[in-house]
Amino acid sequence: MLNVTVEHHVPATMRDGTVLHADVYRPATAGPWPVLLTRLPYGKNFPALAALLDPLGLARAGFIVVIQDTRGRFASGGDWEPWTYEADDGYDTVRWAAALPDSNGSVGMFGASYFGNTQWMAALSKPPELRAIAPQVTWSEPDDGLFARGGASELGITLPWSLMQGVDTMLRRHADDPAALGQALGTLVHDLDGAATSGYWELPAGRHPAFQRHQVPELGFERSRRDPEWSASCRVAGRQAEVDLPSLNVGGWYDIFCQGTLDNFTASRAAGRPATLIMGPWTHTNTAGQVGDINFGMAANAELLGFRGRLADLQREWFRQWLAPDAAAGDSGVEGKPRLPPVLLFVMGANEWREEQEWPLTRAVDTDLFLRADGRLAFDPPKAGEGSDAYVYDPADPVPTTGGALLMSSEFRPGPLDQARVEARPDVLVYTTEPLAEDVEVTGRIRAFVHAATDAPTTDWVIRLCDVDAHGVSRNVVDGIVRAVTSPGEFSEHAVDLWSTSYVFRAGHQMRVHVTSSNFPRWDRNLNTGEPLESGTDYRPAHQEVAHDATRPSRIVLPVVGTGHAPGGVGR
């Protein structure tokens, strides 16, 4: 264990003359040492990040660790414009970090979420000294999880996240006027505290009034559509093959960027890059064993990983393999051989970690599970005359967000939660299997195909898969949304992407599917009028109809592992 020295506010000059500042942790003993870099907008001294980044522990283990405030944030100069400068600044910072005293010239990048994306952006700019990246819980396609999902706005994250970043903006804007600063912070905090009761409800959702009130950068789906160059500044999707580097991708089944983590891994492997994947039962900010209502067990915790060791320690070993291979044997203890398989999945329901060689699993069999008359759900297809079900969706009374893979204001907990309140509503159709005769494992990407009609020019279809336990408690597993432009009164088949999971539905449990038209405020309300998102303020109820007969077989497609095409004892 090495002694550590820390230098605060170390300057790095970018190509346009803007100076960014970092804290540098280094072993007190002379190197050379590999460098680990993270670039984040949340403040390099933010206490909550210390456990995630552990710069002292990494420096004691023989790394120079650089934590840099991104442009326009906290100690760094320039103007805050999310994502816009991260590729160029990432390139310049990697080159600067590689030249620090006692560096061995090899740089790795680490961190989560926004500062997972800064890794991808730097990697895409190809600084020659960057040798490996380890992005956690970050997206791939920003319009599939960050700004939007299925054509609906990710209002739940964009509103509070944008306002929270406004705190530092106000501190800078009113640095010389304490009275103005106090007033600005007071009104900003008022809007943050009121997000659940008022802020989320404000219209138009596509040009949110709160962004205008506080003059903070406008984020969200509508800006992404208006300014594709800005949106592209944080897009990884379709570009992973350009990154000829190893990557360690870490995600959670109930993380808002769950599918992005999987997509980044899958595309990297398809391009022949050395990529590793770890997926826990976690949310965006919680890597413990208790997630939502469910205790997945002590071994689910990132501090244990099924007693393989701490995630932080395994990540350190992985970095040493790529940044200082001559020292890797001493770190791992087994001739430098890494302890991580290509894929490490936590299988919920079974509540165990499983090592795999691939994702997605080629042995998973896509299996149709059909909506049936009288609220039934079965692996047998529907018969003629089973008809349809109807409900009214009113944007003035949307279905409340209750759990899921989300990141929102604190009133809305992520993870698996009891769905009783949701299922009691008249605007939620519920379909349930008979009790399962055997365990059914679902591992992979889930999609639904719903034959539906509406009397509105546009509306949303939300599909949710739940697990009903032996006590009758229904909890969410995955969900998805699609925003549809329709011909009123005509049935169309709508495809809904529910993203991915690894989940065992236990014998004696039941599978359940919800069909509805809102999940608010996670996703913005479809106002059913066809007005543009950036200007729409009027709304109307929509009369919805969902078919489930022989010619219009609404269904959910499950990647089933180990039980064949139609698990026994369900709808047979």
N, C-alpha and C positions, 0 to 999 in steps of 0.2 A: 504494500500500500504506500503510495507516494504522497509526499507533501505537495500542496497546491498553492500557487499564487494567482491572484485575480487582478486584472486591469479593467477599470471601468471606463466607459465612454471612449473607447478606442475608435478613432476616425478612419473611415474608408471613403475615398473620393470616387464618385461615379463618373462615367464618361462625359456627362454634361456639367460637371463641376459640383453637383449636389453632394453634400457630405452626410453619410449615414454613420451612426454610432453603434458600437457593439461592446458587450462585456466579454472579455477573453479569460478563460480559465486554463491554466497550463500546469503541468507537473513542474515542481521546483527543480528537478534534476534535468540536466542538459539532455536534449533529444538526440536524434530527430524523432518526432512523434507524428502520427497521423492526425488529421484535423477533422472534427465533426462540427458542422455548421447548421444552424437553424435561423430562419428569417421570419419574423412574426409581427403582426400589427397590434398585439395586445399588451405590449410593454415588456421589455427584457427583464424587468425586476418583479413582474407580477407573481406574487407568492403562490397562487394556485397552480402555476405551471412548474414549480420546482420539482414536485414529485414525478411529473411526466418526463421532464428533461433531465433531471439529476446531473447537472453539469459538474458538481464537485465529485460525485462518484465516478463519472467518466474520466475526469482529469486524474483522479487517484489511480485509475486503471491504465493510464498511459495514453490519453488522448488530449490534444489541445481542443478545447470546446469554445465555439464562438456563437453567441446569442445576439442577434442584430435586430434592432428596430427597423421595420421597413420604412420606405420613403413617406414622409409626412406624418410619422407616428412617434410620439413621445420624444426621445432624445435625438431622433434623426431629422435632418433638414428636408426641404421640399414640400410639395403639396400632396395631401392624401387623396388618392383616386384609386379605389380598390382594383387590384390586379393589373392595372394598366402598365406599370413599370417593372413587374416582377421578373420578366424574362431578361431584360437588359441589366437590371440591378443584380439579379441572381448571377448572371455571367460575370459581371465585374467583381462581385463580392467573392465568388469562388476563387478567382485568380488572385485577388488580394489576400485571401486567407491562406492560400497555398504558399504564399511568399512570406508568411509570418516567421519571425525568428524561431528556430528549433522545429519547424515543420519538416516532414519528410516529403512534402510536395503532393501528397495524396489527400483528397478531400471527400468526405461522405456527408450527406445531408439527412437530417432526421426531423421528426415533428409530426403534428396531427392537424387535420382539417385545413384551415387557410394555409398554415405552414407545412402541410403536406403538399398542397398545390404549388407553393413556392418552390418545392423541390422539383416537381415535374416541369415547371416553367424554366427553371435554371437548366435542367437536364436537356430540354428541347433546344436551348441556346448553345449547347455543346462546349462548355469550357473544358479545355483538355485535362485539367487536373481533377475533375469530378469523376470519381471511381465507382460510387454506389449511392443509392437513395433508399430510404426506409419510410415511405409515406403511410401514415395511419389515418383511418376514417376520413378519406377525402374522395372527391367526386371524379368522374370521368367526363361525362357530358353535362355541362351546367344546366341545360334545359331538361335534364332528367334527374332532379333531386335537389339542385341548388336554387335555381330561379323558378323552375316549373317541374311539373310531373304530368304526363299525359295531356299536355296542353292547358292545364290549370296552373295558376300561380301558387308557388310555395310561400304563401302569405305568412304562415306560422313562423318561419325563420327570418324572412327578409325584413319584416317590420322591427322586431326587437333587436336583431343583430345590427341593423343599420343605425338605429337610435343609440344603442350602446356604444358604437364606435364614435358617435357624435360627442361623447363626453370629452375626449381629447381634442376634438375639433373646437369645442367651445373654450377649452382652456387656452388654446392657441389664439383663437379669434379675439378673445377679450382679455388677453394677458395684461394689458395696461389699464384696464377699467374694471376694478373689483365689483362695482355695483352692477355693471352690465353682465359680468360673469355670473354673479349670484342669481340674477334674474333668468339668464339663459339656461343655467344648469337646473334651476327650479322648474322651469316649464318643460325642459327635456325629461327630467326625472318623473314629473307628473304624467307625461305621456307614456313613459316606460311602465310605470306602476299601473296605469290604466289600460294597458294593451288588451287584456282579456275582456274587460267590461265595456270599453268604448273604442279603443284604437283599431282593433281588428275589424270592427263593424263599419268604419268610415269608408265612404265611397268618394271618388272612384278608386277601386283597389289598384288599378294599373298605373295611377299617378297619385300616390297616396298623399293626402293632405298633410300628414305629419312631416314628410320630407320637405314639403314646401314651407311649413311653419318654421322649421329649424334650419333650413338651408343646408342640409347634409346631403352627401352624394345619394342620388336616386338609384336604388338597386331593385332588381326584380325582373320578371319575365317580359314586361312591356318594354323596358329599356333594352333588354337583350334582343328583342325583335327589331327595335328601332335602330340599334347601334351594333350591328353584327361584329364589327371590328373590336369593340370593347368586350363583347361576349367571348370572342375568340381568344382574348388575352388570358383566359383561365380555362380554356378547353383542352382536355387531354385526349378525348375520344378521337379515334382515327389517326392519332399521331404517335402512339406508343412505339411503333416500329422504328421511329426516328431516334429513339433513346437506346443506344447500344451500351446499356449499363445493367448490372444486376439490381433488382429491386426486392425489398421485403415489404409486402403489402399486408397491413393489419386492419381488420374491420370487425363489425359487430352485426349480428342478425337484426337487432333493433336500432341500428344506427341510421340516421337520415341519409347517409351516403353508402349504405350497405352495397347496393348494386354497383356503384361506381368503383368501389374497392375490388369487387369481383371482376368487373369489366377491364380494369387496368391490368390486373394479373393475367386474365385470359388473353388479352391482346398481346401482352409482352411475351408470354409463352408461345403464342402462335407465330410470333416474329423470331423465335429462336433465342430469346434473351433469357438469362438465368433469373428466374422469378420464383419467389416463395410467397405462400399465402397462409395467414392465420386468421380464422374467423371464430370469434367467441360468441356467447349469447348476449353480448353487451349492447349498451346504448352508446351515444356519442360521447358521453362524459362519465360513464360508469362501467368499469371493468371488473366489478366485484361479482360474487355469485348470486346475490339477490338482485333481480331485475324485475321491475314492476311488481306484480303480485306473486311472482314465482321465485323460490329459492332453488337455483340450479345446482347447488352444492358447493362445498369449499373448493373442490378441484377446478371449478369453472373460473375462479379468480385469476386475474392476470399475474398475481404474485405466485401462483403455483403451476398453472397450465397443466393440470393433471400430474403434478409432481415432477414435471420436467425441469422446473426452475422458474425464476422470475422472467417475465417477458423482457424486462429491461436488461437482464444479464444475457439472455439469449440474443437480443439485438446487438449487444456489445460484442459478443463472440462473432456474430455474423459480420459486423463491420470489420473486425480485426482480420477475418479471413480475406476480405477484399482490399483493405487499406494497408495492412501490414502482415502479409502472409507468412513471413518468416517467424513472426511471434504467435501465430494462430495455434500452433500445437500446444504451447504453454498455457493458452487461455482455455481451450476446450478439453485438454487433457488426453485426447485420443488422436495423436498424429495429425492434428489440425482438422480432423473430420467434423463437420458441423453436426449439431444435435437436432437440427430441424429437418423434417421431411419436406418435399416440395409443397405439400398441402397438409395443414392441420386444422380440422374442423371440430367444433363442438356440436354434437348431435343432441338437440334439445328433446325432452321427453325421455330418451334413454339416459340423458345427462352424463355423457361421457365424451372424451376427446377421441378422435379417430384420425389416424394417419392415412393419407391418400397420395397417389402419384399424379392426380389430374383433377382439374375442374373445368367444365362440368364432368360429372361421372358418366362414362359411356354405358355403364351397366344400368343406369336409371331408365325406366321405361315410361314414356308419356302415356298417361292413363286418363281417360275421360270419366268425369264424375258429373252426372246430369241433374239439372233441376227437374223436379217432377211435380205433378199436381198434389194438392193438399199439403204443401210444405215439405214434401219428401225430397231426399237427395240420395241418388243411387248410381251404381256403376252400370246398371242396365239402362239402355236408352229409352226415352219416353215413347208411348204409343199414340196412335191417332186419337184426337179428341181430348187430350189432356189440357189443351187450352192455354190460358194465360192468367197472370195476376196483375193487379193495378194498384196504384197509390198516387197521392198528390204530393209533389215537392214544392214547398213554399220557401223561397229564399229569405223571407222574414223569420222563419223558424227552422233553421237548418239542423241537421243531425250533428250533435256536439262531438268534437274530437275526443276519443277515449282510448288512449294508448296507441301503440304503433311504433314504427321506425321514424321518429320525429325528434326535432329540436326546436322548442318553442318557449314562450314565457313560462315561468315556473308553475303556473296553475295547471299546466298540461303535462302530465307525467308520461314518459315513453315506456315502451315495453308491453308485456302481456297484462291486460287489465280485464276485470269482470265487465261483460258486455250487457248485463241485464237492463240497464237504463236505455241503451241503444235499441235492444231487441224489443222493448215494450212500446216503441213508437209505431204509429200507423204508417209512416213513410219509410219503413225498413221491411223489406221482404226477407223472410227467414226460411231456409231449407236445411233439413237435418237428416243424416243417415240413421239407420238402426244402430244399436250398439255393435261395435266391431267385434268380430269373432277372434281376430288375431291382430297383433301389432302391424301397423302400416307405416313404413318409413317413407317420407317425402323429402328428397334432397335434390335441389336444383331450382330452376326458374319456373315459376308458376304463371300460367296465363288463363284468362277466362274469355269466352266468346258468348256474348249475350245478344239474343234477338229481341229487340225492344223498339218501342215507338213512343213518341211524345207529340203533344199538340203545340210545342214551342219550336221556334226556329233554331234554337241551340239549347242544349242541356248537358248535364254531366251524368255519367254512370260510374258508381263506386261499388267495387266488389271486395268483399273481405272473407277470408278463410279463418275459421275459429276451431278450437278444440274444446269439446264439452266433456268435462271430467265425470267421474262416477257419481258425484254429488249433484250433477246438473249445472255446474258453473261453467259458463262459456267465456273463453278468453281468446283474444285475437292472436293470430300467427303472422299473417301477411295481408296486405291490402293494396289496392291500386285504383286509379281513376283515369277516365278518358273524357275529354271535352269534345262533344259531337255537334257538328252542324248537320241538320236534318231536313228532310221534307216532312212537315208536320202531318201526322197521321199514318205515315208509312213505316212499316217494320224494316229495320236494317240490322245486320249483324255487326256488333261493336266488339273489337278486341281490346282487352284490358290487361296490362302488364302488372302483375302483383309482385314482381321482383322475386328474390330467391330466399330459400331457407334450408335448414336441415332439421327435420322434426319427426319424431316418432309419435304417432297417434296410438295410444296404448289400447290393448284389447279391453273391451268394456266401455271405452270412451266413444264419443260420437263426433263425426265431422259436421261442421255447420258452415253454411255460406250465407252472407248478407248481400242483398242487392238494394241499393239506395242511390241517391243523387247528390249527396253532400257529405263532407267530413270537415266541418268548420270549427275553428279557424285554421286548421292545418292547411287546407286548400281554400282559395277564395271561392265565394259563392258564385255559381253561374246564375245570372239574373234572369235568364230565360227570355231575353228580349232581342238578342243579337247586337246590342250596342257595343261599340269598341270598349275594351277593358280600360283604356286610359280616360274614357269620358262617361261611361255608363253609370247612372245613378238610379234609374227607374227599374223596378222589378215586378214580376208577375208570377203567380203559381203555374206549375206545369202538371198536366195529367199524364202520368207515365204508365206504360203497359209492358210487361215482360212475358214473352212467350216461352213455352216449354212443351212442345208437342213433336210429333214425328217429323214434320217438315221444317220446324224451327227449333232445333235442339240446343237450348242454352246449356252451357257446360263450363266446367273448370277443368283445366288439363294439369294433372299432377305428375311430376317425375317420381315414380314409385320405385323403390329399391328393394329387391329381394322377395317380392310376393307375386310377381307375374303381372299380367295385364289387368286383372280384376280381382282384388283381394277378396278372399272367401268370406261369406257371411254377411255381405253388404248388398242389399238390393237384388238378391238372386232368387 
